[in-house]
Every structure is written in C-alpha cells, then in structure tokens.
Amino acid sequence: MKFSTREDISAPIDSVWETVTDFRSFERRALRNGIEVARKADDQAGLGAGWTLGFDFRGARRMLETEVTGCEPPNTLEFTGHVGGLDTVLTVELVALSQNVTRVMIGLEVKPTTLASRVMVQTAKLAKGKLDNRFKKQVGKYVKQIAAA
C-alpha cells in the first residue's frame, strides 16, 4: 500500500534539507511522544544511519528497525524499515521551484511479509481514503513546522 503527498514551502532548498536531515530533533520529538529511541551508531549521519524505535500500538509493544538507505543531498532521502511483518520505505524528495520555494514530496510504501500483515493491509485498504487524508494532514503539519523554523 502506498501513500504520497506533496507540499510547497516558502524556504530555500538548502534550509529545508538541513531541517529534514536534523535527525537529533526527530529523536527528541519521538522521546517526547513516549517512543524509545536507540541510535545504531552515535556519530553517523546520512547514509547508513539507523535506529531502533520501540512503541505501543494496539495494545502490543512494537519494535521498528529503520535506516537511511538513500541520500542525495539536497534532493532525496530514503529510509527503509521493518516492523512486525511489514517492510516500509519512506522517501523524501525536495525540488527547488525557485530560490525561496521548495516542493517537498513524501511517499510511504508498506509491504506485508507475513499472512497476518497481509490481512491487516487488506483491511486498511478499505479505509484508504481516510488514511490518505490523515497522512496528508500529518505531512502538512510537519511542513508548517519546517516553514516556521
């Protein structure tokens, strides 16, 4: 199942790239939201950086293993991850529309790897419209935070 959206930001591409790759701020935000964060290599930023995230979802403890698998500054950033029978790929693409306007395109692909996760994804497809709207709303909030920074 795929989700994608795009938003335009009134900021130069270099400033947006700097904010998108500020992994320490993402870690702090996750910790404030009750997510356990463990960085795989403390000094690594960019390609190869990885995290283990622990969080509660639907009454069970989940562990997400994720790492940066693609990084082409200042245009593309890709994360792959695995959590409970699902493989995920998150792609962030930046395009400079002008000197002070940047288009942010974010895509999330979820691929089931077990029978239980296939059933869950099929069930989620029934609510795809609602999930798309929630995805776009969350990306919109994030983009507003970038623009304010």
MIGUTI-293919 format. One record per residue: x negated, y, z negated of N, C-alpha, C, CB in turn; residue in one letter. Coordinates in pm, whole numbers, padded with zeros to 5 digits, always signed. Glycine has a CB too. Layout:
<sites>
XYZXYZXYZXYZa...
</sites>
This chain:
<sites>
-00085-00116+00000+00000+00000+00000-00090+00122+00000+00097+00000-00122m-00053+00222+00079-00135+00341+00093-00057+00465+00052-00185+00355+00237k-00129+00556-00012-00076+00687-00046-00174+00789+00008-00056+00703-00202f-00123+00900+00058-00213+01006+00104-00140+01139+00101-00266+00977+00246s-00219+01242+00084-00166+01378+00086-00279+01474+00119-00100+01414-00051t-00242+01595+00153-00342+01698+00179-00292+01831+00125-00373+01709+00331r-00387+01909+00078-00358+02040+00020-00467+02136+00066-00350+02033-00137e-00432+02262+00080-00530+02365+00113-00561+02446-00012-00477+02457+00227d-00691+02477-00029-00738+02552-00145-00804+02680-00097-00837+02468-00231i-00777+02788-00165-00842+02916-00133-00977+02923-00204-00752+03037-00173s-01070+02842-00157-01205+02838-00214-01299+02782-00108-01210+02751-00346a-01426+02822-00112-01523+02769-00015-01549+02620-00039-01654+02847-00023p-01585+02549+00067-01602+02404+00059-01711+02365-00043-01638+02349+00196i-01818+02443-00054-01925+02408-00148-01877+02413-00293-02044+02502-00130d-01795+02511-00323-01742+02522-00459-01644+02408-00489-01672+02658-00479s-01563+02371-00390-01469+02259-00408-01547+02129-00425-01371+02249-00286v-01651+02108-00345-01734+01987-00356-01796+01977-00495-01845+01987-00248w-01845+02090-00545-01906+02092-00678-01805+02049-00785-01960+02232-00710e-01683+02095-00774-01579+02060-00870-01538+01913-00856-01456+02150-00853t-01525+01866-00733-01482+01727-00709-01588+01628-00757-01454+01705-00560v-01713+01665-00752-01820+01574-00793-01869+01599-00936-01937+01586-00699t-01796+01679-01012-01830+01702-01153-01771+01587-01235-01776+01841-01203d-01841+01473-01234-01791+01352-01298-01780+01367-01450-01882+01236-01264f-01867+01448-01510-01861+01468-01656-01727+01527-01698-01976+01559-01703r-01673+01621-01619-01543+01680-01655-01431+01577-01642-01513+01803-01565s-01441+01487-01543-01341+01381-01530-01348+01287-01650-01363+01302-01400f-01470+01257-01695-01486+01170-01811-01425+01234-01934-01635+01140-01835e-01450+01363-01956-01393+01433-02072-01241+01434-02065-01446+01578-02080r-01185+01459-01947-01040+01462-01931-00980+01324-01961-01002+01506-01788r-01045+01218-01914-00997+01082-01940-01000+01052-02089-01082+00979-01863a-01108+01091-02156-01118+01068-02301-01008+01141-02376-01257+01112-02354l-00977+01265-02334-00868+01340-02398-00733+01273-02379-00863+01483-02343r-00718+01196-02271-00592+01127-02244-00589+00986-02300-00568+01122-02095n-00685+00951-02385-00683+00822-02451-00740+00707-02369-00546+00789-02488g-00817+00738-02267-00878+00634-02183-01022+00615-02229-00872+00673-02031i-01062+00491-02250-01201+00461-02285-01285+00471-02159-01214+00320-02352e-01398+00539-02168-01484+00559-02052-01625+00513-02087-01484+00707-02007v-01680+00426-02003-01819+00384-02017-01887+00398-01882-01830+00237-02070a-01985+00485-01875-02059+00505-01751-02161+00393-01738-02129+00646-01748r-02174+00338-01618-02265+00225-01596-02411+00267-01600-02236+00159-01464k-02443+00385-01548-02580+00438-01553-02570+00586-01588-02657+00415-01415a-02623+00624-01703-02605+00759-01755-02658+00870-01664-02670+00770-01887d-02768+00846-01597-02830+00953-01521-02788+00959-01374-02977+00939-01528d-02709+00864-01331-02676+00856-01189-02553+00939-01154-02655+00711-01147q-02565+01019-01050-02451+01095-00997-02450+01072-00847-02461+01248-01033a-02334+01065-00788-02324+01041-00645-02317+00893-00614-02442+01103-00573g-02369+00855-00501-02360+00718-00451-02415+00619-00554-02436+00704-00319l-02335+00519-00588-02376+00417-00683-02334+00443-00826-02522+00403-00678g-02288+00563-00857-02240+00591-00992-02119+00503-01019-02204+00743-01010a-02104+00456-01143-01993+00367-01173-01945+00381-01315-02032+00224-01147g-01821+00338-01338-01759+00348-01469-01674+00225-01497-01674+00475-01479w-01657+00198-01625-01559+00101-01671-01460+00181-01755-01626-00018-01753t-01334+00175-01717-01229+00250-01786-01133+00152-01852-01153+00343-01688l-01101+00175-01977-01005+00093-02049-00882+00175-02084-01067+00033-02176g-00763+00122-02053-00640+00195-02080-00525+00097-02099-00608+00295-01965f-00420+00144-02163-00300+00063-02183-00201+00095-02072-00236+00088-02323d-00146-00011-02011-00045+00006-01906+00057-00105-01920-00111+00005-01764f+00181-00066-01936+00292-00160-01951+00267-00263-02061+00318-00231-01820r+00220-00213-02174+00204-00297-02291+00082-00387-02292+00322-00379-02306g-00007-00373-02197-00126-00457-02193-00250-00370-02173-00115-00564-02081a-00361-00417-02223-00489-00348-02206-00544-00380-02067-00590-00388-02317r-00580-00279-01991-00634-00296-01856-00776-00241-01853-00545-00224-01750r-00860-00303-01772-00997-00257-01753-01018-00231-01604-01100-00362-01808m-01053-00109-01571-01079-00070-01433-01229-00054-01414-01004+00063-01398l-01283-00129-01320-01423-00117-01281-01424-00036-01152-01493-00259-01263e-01495+00077-01151-01498+00161-01032-01638+00216-01008-01398+00276-01044t-01667+00243-00882-01796+00303-00849-01785+00384-00720-01905+00194-00834e-01880+00475-00704-01886+00558-00584-01953+00475-00475-01963+00693-00611v-01880+00450-00366-01935+00368-00258-01961+00448-00131-01840+00255-00227t-01919+00572-00128-01943+00657-00013-01958+00801-00057-01830+00645+00090g-02061+00868-00007-02085+01007-00046-02158+01078+00067-02165+01016-00178c-02088+01171+00133-02148+01251+00239-02121+01398+00209-02091+01211+00379e-02208+01460+00128-02185+01600+00090-02181+01691+00212-02294+01647-00007p-02099+01790+00214-01990+01823+00123-01854+01779+00178-01990+01972+00096p-01848+01666+00246-01724+01630+00315-01651+01509+00260-01753+01607+00455n-01719+01401+00225-01650+01277+00193-01702+01214+00065-01663+01179+00308t-01610+01165-00015-01642+01092-00136-01547+00973-00143-01630+01183-00264l-01602+00853-00167-01518+00732-00171-01550+00651-00296-01539+00646-00044e-01443+00608-00363-01454+00524-00482-01385+00391-00453-01391+00594-00607f-01445+00283-00496-01377+00154-00491-01364+00105-00635-01454+00050-00401t-01259+00027-00658-01238-00023-00792-01160-00153-00792-01165+00079-00875g-01158-00216-00909-01083-00340-00926-01020-00338-01065-01175-00465-00906h-00891-00366-01068-00819-00374-01196-00709-00478-01182-00760-00234-01237v-00710-00577-01267-00603-00674-01279-00544-00726-01150-00496-00616-01357g-00623-00778-01060-00568-00836-00938-00545-00736-00826-00442-00904-00968g-00591-00613-00844-00577-00511-00741-00712-00453-00706-00481-00400-00788l-00741-00442-00578-00858-00370-00531-00810-00234-00484-00933-00449-00416d-00883-00130-00521-00842+00006-00485-00955+00077-00412-00802+00085-00610t-00915+00166-00322-01009+00253-00252-00949+00394-00256-01036+00205-00102v-01023+00486-00317-00981+00626-00325-01078+00707-00240-00979+00678-00474l-01023+00783-00144-01105+00862-00054-01068+01009-00069-01087+00816+00092t-01170+01092-00084-01152+01237-00092-01229+01297+00025-01201+01296-00230v-01157+01370+00110-01219+01434+00226-01196+01584+00217-01163+01377+00360e-01301+01659+00243-01294+01805+00242-01326+01857+00381-01391+01865+00136l-01245+01952+00426-01267+02014+00557-01259+02165+00539-01162+01963+00663v-01362+02235+00583-01363+02381+00575-01277+02437+00689-01510+02438+00582a-01166+02498+00654-01080+02559+00755-01129+02700+00791-00934+02565+00704l-01188+02767+00693-01254+02896+00713-01356+02909+00600-01150+03016+00713s-01419+03026+00589-01520+03042+00485-01462+03029+00346-01588+03175+00498q-01338+03069+00327-01278+03069+00193-01156+02979+00180-01239+03206+00156n-01132+02891+00276-01019+02798+00268-01070+02657+00299-00904+02839+00367v-01037+02564+00210-01079+02425+00225-00957+02335+00219-01182+02385+00116t-00949+02240+00309-00842+02141+00306-00895+02018+00233-00793+02105+00452r-00816+01973+00134-00850+01853+00057-00752+01744+00097-00845+01881-00099v-00806+01632+00145-00723+01517+00182-00762+01402+00090-00740+01478+00334m-00662+01349+00020-00686+01241-00075-00603+01121-00035-00655+01285-00220i-00667+01007-00025-00597+00884+00010-00628+00776-00092-00636+00838+00150g-00528+00696-00124-00544+00585-00217-00485+00461-00152-00475+00614-00356l-00566+00356-00143-00519+00230-00089-00529+00125-00198-00600+00187+00037e-00421+00051-00217-00414-00054-00318-00391-00187-00246-00301-00026-00423v-00481-00283-00270-00469-00414-00206-00458-00522-00313-00592-00441-00112k-00350-00600-00311-00337-00708-00409-00430-00824-00376-00191-00758-00415p-00484-00887-00483-00573-01002-00462-00520-01129-00527-00711-00971-00517t-00411-01118-00603-00352-01236-00665-00203-01239-00633-00375-01236-00819t-00142-01352-00656+00002-01365-00630+00083-01268-00716+00048-01508-00656l+00047-01258-00843+00120-01167-00933+00108-01022-00886+00068-01181-01078a-00011-00984-00841-00028-00846-00795+00045-00823-00661-00177-00813-00780s+00056-00927-00579+00133-00913-00454+00280-00887-00484+00119-01039-00366r+00333-00958-00582+00473-00936-00622+00490-00794-00675+00516-01040-00730v+00394-00748-00756+00403-00614-00811+00400-00508-00700+00289-00589-00910m+00311-00526-00601+00301-00429-00492+00428-00432-00407+00178-00459-00404v+00483-00550-00382+00607-00559-00304+00721-00487-00378+00645-00707-00279q+00726-00503-00508+00828-00434-00588+00807-00283-00582+00825-00483-00735t+00681-00241-00590+00651-00097-00584+00689-00038-00449+00503-00073-00612a+00680-00117-00343+00716-00067-00209+00862-00026-00202+00686-00173-00103k+00945-00086-00288+01087-00048-00291+01104+00096-00340+01166-00143-00381l+01009+00143-00420+01015+00280-00473+00907+00368-00410+01000+00279-00626a+00865+00338-00289+00754+00406-00223+00777+00557-00214+00732+00349-00084k+00896+00598-00181+00926+00741-00170+00902+00814-00301+01070+00762-00124g+00950+00757-00409+00933+00819-00541+00785+00819-00580+01016+00743-00647k+00713+00710-00552+00571+00703-00583+00490+00802-00499+00519+00560-00560l+00528+00819-00371+00462+00919-00286+00478+01059-00345+00520+00914-00143d+00599+01091-00390+00624+01223-00448+00542+01244-00575+00772+01240-00478n+00533+01142-00660+00453+01153-00782+00305+01170-00749+00473+01028-00870r+00256+01098-00649+00117+01109-00605+00089+01252-00557+00086+01006-00493f+00176+01304-00471+00159+01440-00418+00165+01545-00529+00265+01470-00313k+00252+01525-00626+00264+01619-00737+00136+01621-00820+00384+01582-00826k+00081+01504-00850-00042+01497-00929-00161+01556-00853-00072+01351-00968q-00170+01529-00725-00277+01588-00643-00261+01739-00638-00278+01528-00499v-00138+01787-00626-00111+01931-00625-00156+01997-00754+00037+01957-00603g-00131+01932-00868-00177+01985-00998-00329+01994-01001-00127+01898-01114k-00394+01889-00952-00539+01885-00951-00596+01997-00861-00589+01748-00902y-00536+02017-00745-00581+02120-00653-00565+02258-00715-00503+02111-00520v-00458+02281-00787-00439+02409-00854-00546+02432-00960-00301+02417-00918k-00587+02326-01029-00695+02336-01127-00827+02372-01059-00710+02203-01204q-00851+02313-00942-00974+02344-00868-00973+02490-00826-00989+02251-00743i-00859+02537-00775-00849+02674-00727-00867+02774-00842-00714+02697-00659a-00822+02738-00962-00835+02825-01078-00977+02830-01132-00741+02780-01187a-01055+02726-01103-01193+02719-01157-01289+02811-01087-01245+02578-01148a
</sites>
